[in-house]
Amino acid sequence: MLKEEVRKMERMQKREGVDMTYLKNVILKLLETGEVEALLPVIGMLLQFSPEEIQKCHQAYHSSTEVPPSPSNDAPGSTSRSLFSRFSFS
């Protein structure tokens, strides 16, 4: 229990030095391209995710890919893999 708290505090300290512009660009790239497998480890490192948090993110991503694509992505020839299509901005 104590080790877990120490690790949590260490991660919080490391988060303080994160370049927010770089983090913003990585998140935008993730949302625009859907390259979760490549970019999730980068985000996890920048935000100091615990192994459990990384696992939760992978599980959430894999369960969300089982959902049928939205009608906007069903157009013939559509190759967009953007994660933005999963959000409604209305």
TARAHU-V878377 format. One line per field, one symbol per residue. psi: psi as a letter, one per 40 degrees, with the letter a starting at -180 (. if undefined). Layout:
psi = ???
This chain:
psi = ddddddddddddddddehhddddddddddddddegdddddddddddefiiddddddddddddddeehiiiddeehhehehehedeeihf.
